Amino acid sequence: MSDVSSTPTVWLAVWPWLRTILITSLGLLLVMTFLERWLVYPAPPVDRGDWQPLTLQHEDVWFTAPDGTRLHGWLFRHPDPQTAIIYCHGNGEHVADNAELVARMRDQLQATLFIFDYRGYGKSAGVPNEAGVISDGLAAQRWLANHLQLETSDLVLMGRSLGGGVATAMAAEQGARALILVSTFGRMTDVAAAHYRWLPVRLLMCNRYDSIARIQQYKGPLLQSHGTADQIVPVEMGRQLFDAAPTSNKVFYELPGYGHNDNPPASFYHNLAEFLAANTAHRP
């Protein structure tokens, strides 16, 4: 027979170790919860990049989110645009980081492009969070539609990484002529869980960006591109979002050997131009 009286002795011996593990785990959870905003929105310093690129022929734009947050963006006009595109950048970038990219797309795609900064990024005011950032995207879409005298659903939405989550939410709520997603995910919680396997991030995260659920509301043309060597957002996560999209007019463009932040090859812009030509009509 076992000695029942020894149980308290065993418990007293184990408890200090168990208490240390519990306190340490709770402390890590609290720290990660506190750091979530910084991890999800690592906005670069505003003095990084060229904020006066005189050769790119852009216009400074100021507009306001519904809650009054003042937002900033750049408009790149094409003299004879075949379409209009809003570009939603990644979480570690701002407008000035993407100026040359947007100017290149303006010329190669024969499109007017608008790029903006989410709250807390670049020259935009405020502090980022999922509801606020998506609200900023919706406000940018309404501003450009009004400025060009179009409907919000006449605009092409393009998002990279975090920006793909923003663009998907915009398309779901206000429509889009076409949706272009680059190196993006189905759910941000899945990305976090892949990087922090020892934390219950799916339960703790406030910023979830569930694009798999949101894309159910979008039935228009979809083009996704993703690098096979992406170690931040694995290509399988991009595929999950693509498979969830209800539209039959969709293309998945795989980039063999490309990572999350690698510049896409010239063929990407060629394929993108063909996709837009096939799926967008001329808009004034």
Stockholm file with secondary structure:
# STOCKHOLM 1.0

chainA/1-284         MSDVSSTPTVWLAVWPWLRTILITSLGLLLVMTFLERWLVYPAPPVDRGDWQPLTLQHEDVWFTAPDGTRLHGWLFRHPDPQTAIIYCHGNGEHVADNAELVARMRDQLQATLFIFDYRGYGKSAGVPNEAGVISDGLAAQRWLANHLQLETSDLVLMGRSLGGGVATAMAAEQGARALILVSTFGRMTDVAAAHYRWLPVRLLMCNRYDSIARIQQYKGPLLQSHGTADQIVPVEMGRQLFDAAPTSNKVFYELPGYGHNDNPPASFYHNLAEFLAANTAHRP
#=GR chainA/1-284 SS CCCGGGHHHHHHHHHHHHHHHHHHHHHHHHHHHHHHHHHHCCCCCTTSSCSCCGGGCCEEEEEECTTCCEEEEEEECCSSCSEEEEEECCTTCCGGGGHHHHHHHHHHHTEEEEEECCTTSTTCCSCCCHHHHHHHHHHHHHHHHHHHTCCGGGSEEEEETHHHHHHHHHHHHHCCSEEEEESCCSBHHHHHHHHCTTSCHHHHCSCCCBHHHHGGGCCSCEEEEEETTCSSSCHHHHHHHHHHCCCSSEEEEEETTCCTTSCCCHHHHHHHHHHHHHHCCCCC
#=GC SS_cons         CCCGGGHHHHHHHHHHHHHHHHHHHHHHHHHHHHHHHHHHCCCCCTTSSCSCCGGGCCEEEEEECTTCCEEEEEEECCSSCSEEEEEECCTTCCGGGGHHHHHHHHHHHTEEEEEECCTTSTTCCSCCCHHHHHHHHHHHHHHHHHHHTCCGGGSEEEEETHHHHHHHHHHHHHCCSEEEEESCCSBHHHHHHHHCTTSCHHHHCSCCCBHHHHGGGCCSCEEEEEETTCSSSCHHHHHHHHHHCCCSSEEEEEETTCCTTSCCCHHHHHHHHHHHHHHCCCCC
//
